[in-house]
Amino acid sequence: MIRKLYANFAYITDPRLVEALRVQYGHSSLAMTYQYTHNPKQLESADEVERALTLRRMMELINGEAVTGRAVSALAMDDDFQQLKADTQNSGQQIWIETAKWIQKHDLRFYESSHGGCLNVAPSEMRCKARNDKPEFLDDHQPNLSKRSAGTCVGCKNFIMMGSHRAFWTERYRAGKQFIESALAQGADAASLRIIKDRTRQAEALLRGIGEPLPPEDSTLNAGPPSRGGGQSPKLDITDGGVRD
């Protein structure tokens, strides 16, 4: 009993701990571990938290929070959402009520992480659910939280980045620039830095997408391999999901 209580607590606190729980409990598969973590009462409480978070995030969107990501594009083309924004313009407390009704009608949830949110506008196309070891108890609207990563999520149609995720991408951008500059100074071939360059450009594009000021683009990010005729590397489309962790 205590083992299951601890497993439930650890999983709800951070779903990425599921693999550590599997090893700790000596389970031969993640399916066995997920049986420990599927507690209906705790999941019901978690659902209430998700609803509250979703409402808060949707209100931030309606009130003009700077955001980027493919989920934002989906909302921009959603007639119901645009109508909601129009109907609730400057309507005080009523905007919260109408937004909560709209969230319930569309069964939306906002799943948080340090690198960005998952707003299930296109649940059938969640990239994290295309990975192996998908928990059997996940419904059609839930992401596989244990398989989410920055590289997996950015190209997903459900990904959304807000100001609260700025720190993650600022650090990735800073670390990427420093690594590239250090590697080139030590004589590394620019071609060998393609992946880290792409990740750094991706971070910059996301930060610029929310209006975060950055220094002028560093030439090291666009420098092509000198031994192969130079030229610039193609710019990365942050929506194509081409960079994975």
C-alpha positions in Angstrom: 0.0 0.0 0.0 2.8 2.4 1.0 4.6 1.6 -2.3 1.6 2.6 -4.3 1.0 5.8 -2.3 4.6 6.9 -2.9 4.4 6.0 -6.6 1.3 8.0 -7.0 2.7 11.0 -5.2 6.0 10.9 -7.1 4.3 10.5 -10.5 1.8 13.4 -10.0 4.7 15.6 -8.7 6.8 14.9 -11.8 5.7 12.3 -14.4 9.3 12.1 -15.6 10.1 10.1 -12.5 8.2 7.1 -13.8 11.3 5.4 -15.2 13.1 5.9 -11.9 10.1 4.3 -10.1 10.2 1.4 -12.5 13.9 0.8 -11.7 13.3 1.3 -8.0 10.5 -1.2 -7.8 12.1 -3.7 -10.1 9.3 -3.7 -12.7 10.0 -5.4 -16.0 8.0 -2.8 -17.9 6.6 0.6 -17.5 3.1 -0.9 -17.9 3.5 -2.4 -14.4 4.6 0.9 -12.9 1.7 2.8 -14.5 -0.6 0.4 -12.7 0.8 1.8 -9.4 0.4 5.4 -10.5 -3.2 5.2 -11.8 -5.1 6.2 -8.7 -8.5 7.6 -9.6 -8.9 9.8 -6.6 -5.5 11.5 -7.0 -6.1 11.9 -10.7 -9.4 13.6 -10.0 -7.7 16.1 -7.8 -5.0 16.6 -10.5 -7.8 17.2 -13.0 -9.2 20.1 -10.9 -5.8 21.7 -10.8 -5.4 21.3 -14.6 -8.8 23.0 -15.1 -7.8 25.9 -12.9 -4.4 26.3 -14.7 -6.1 26.1 -18.1 -8.5 28.9 -17.2 -5.7 31.1 -15.9 -3.7 30.5 -19.1 -6.6 31.1 -21.4 -7.4 34.4 -19.6 -3.8 35.4 -20.1 -4.2 34.7 -23.9 -7.4 36.7 -24.0 -5.8 39.6 -22.2 -3.0 39.8 -24.7 -0.1 37.8 -23.1 2.8 37.5 -25.6 2.8 33.9 -26.8 4.2 31.8 -29.6 4.0 28.2 -30.7 1.8 26.1 -33.0 -1.1 26.0 -30.6 -1.4 29.8 -30.9 -1.8 29.4 -34.7 -4.6 26.9 -34.1 -6.4 29.2 -31.8 -6.1 32.1 -34.2 -8.0 30.0 -36.8 -10.6 28.8 -34.3 -13.9 30.6 -34.8 -15.2 29.7 -31.4 -12.1 31.2 -29.7 -12.2 34.4 -31.7 -15.9 34.7 -30.9 -15.2 34.2 -27.3 -12.7 37.0 -27.3 -15.1 39.3 -29.1 -18.1 38.5 -26.8 -16.2 38.9 -23.6 -14.3 42.1 -24.5 -14.2 44.4 -21.4 -17.0 42.4 -19.7 -15.4 42.1 -16.3 -16.1 39.0 -14.2 -18.3 37.6 -17.0 -15.2 36.9 -19.1 -14.0 34.3 -16.6 -17.4 32.6 -16.6 -17.7 32.5 -20.3 -14.1 31.3 -20.7 -14.6 28.5 -18.2 -17.7 27.4 -20.1 -15.7 27.4 -23.4 -12.9 25.4 -21.9 -15.4 22.8 -20.6 -17.2 22.6 -23.9 -14.0 21.9 -25.8 -12.5 19.8 -23.0 -9.3 21.8 -23.1 -6.4 21.3 -20.7 -3.1 23.2 -20.3 -0.2 20.9 -19.2 2.7 22.9 -17.8 6.5 22.3 -18.1 9.6 24.5 -17.8 10.1 24.7 -21.6 6.4 25.4 -22.5 2.8 24.4 -22.3 0.7 21.7 -24.0 -2.7 23.0 -24.9 -4.6 20.0 -26.3 -6.1 21.8 -29.4 -5.0 18.8 -31.6 -4.7 15.8 -29.2 -4.6 13.2 -32.0 -1.4 14.8 -33.2 0.5 15.0 -29.9 4.1 14.1 -30.7 4.8 12.7 -27.2 2.1 10.0 -27.7 3.9 8.8 -30.9 6.8 7.7 -28.7 7.1 4.2 -27.2 5.7 3.1 -23.8 2.5 5.2 -23.9 0.5 4.5 -20.7 -2.6 2.5 -21.4 -4.7 4.8 -19.1 -4.1 8.0 -21.0 -7.3 9.3 -22.6 -7.4 10.9 -26.1 -6.8 14.4 -24.7 -3.8 13.8 -22.5 -0.2 14.1 -23.5 2.3 11.5 -22.4 4.0 13.8 -19.8 6.8 11.3 -19.1 8.0 11.6 -22.8 7.8 15.3 -23.2 11.0 17.2 -23.9 11.8 20.6 -25.4 12.8 19.0 -28.7 9.7 16.9 -28.9 7.2 19.6 -28.0 8.3 22.6 -30.0 7.2 21.1 -33.3 3.9 19.8 -31.9 0.6 21.4 -32.9 -0.3 21.6 -29.1 2.9 23.5 -28.1 2.6 27.0 -26.6 5.3 29.2 -25.1 4.5 32.1 -22.7 6.5 34.5 -20.6 6.7 32.0 -17.8 8.9 29.8 -20.0 11.4 32.5 -20.9 14.0 31.4 -18.4 14.4 27.9 -20.0 14.9 29.2 -23.6 17.1 32.1 -22.5 19.4 29.7 -20.8 19.4 27.4 -23.8 20.2 30.3 -26.1 23.0 31.6 -23.8 24.5 28.1 -23.4 24.3 27.4 -27.1 26.1 30.6 -28.1 28.9 30.0 -25.5 29.4 26.5 -26.6 29.6 27.4 -30.3 32.0 30.3 -29.7 34.2 28.1 -27.5 34.2 25.2 -30.0 35.1 27.5 -32.9 37.9 29.1 -31.0 39.4 25.7 -30.4 39.3 24.9 -34.1 36.1 22.9 -34.4 34.7 22.4 -37.8 31.5 24.5 -38.1 29.7 21.7 -39.9 30.0 19.6 -36.8 28.1 22.2 -34.8 24.9 22.0 -36.9 22.7 20.5 -34.2 23.7 22.9 -31.5 23.4 25.8 -33.9 19.9 24.7 -34.8 18.9 24.5 -31.2 20.3 27.9 -30.5 18.5 29.5 -33.4 15.3 27.7 -32.3 15.7 29.2 -28.8 16.3 32.7 -30.3 13.2 32.4 -32.6 11.0 31.4 -29.6 12.3 34.3 -27.5 11.7 36.7 -30.3 8.3 35.3 -30.7 7.3 36.6 -27.3 9.1 39.9 -27.8 12.1 39.1 -25.7 15.0 41.4 -26.6 18.2 39.7 -27.6 21.6 41.0 -28.8 22.1 41.1 -32.6 22.4 37.7 -34.2 25.9 36.3 -33.7 27.7 35.5 -36.8 28.8 32.2 -35.3 25.3 30.9 -35.6 25.1 31.4 -39.4 28.7 30.6 -40.3 28.9 27.7 -42.7 31.9 25.3 -42.9 34.8 27.3 -44.4 36.3 24.2 -46.1 33.1 23.7 -48.1 32.6 27.1 -49.7 31.1 29.0 -46.8 27.6 30.4 -47.0 24.9 30.5 -44.4 23.1 27.6 -42.8 19.4 27.6 -43.6 17.2 29.2 -41.0 15.3 26.9 -38.8 11.6 26.9 -38.9 10.6 26.5 -35.2 7.3 24.8 -36.3 8.9 21.9 -38.2 10.1 20.0 -35.1 13.4 19.4 -36.7 15.4 19.7 -33.5 15.0 17.0 -30.9 16.6 16.6 -27.5 
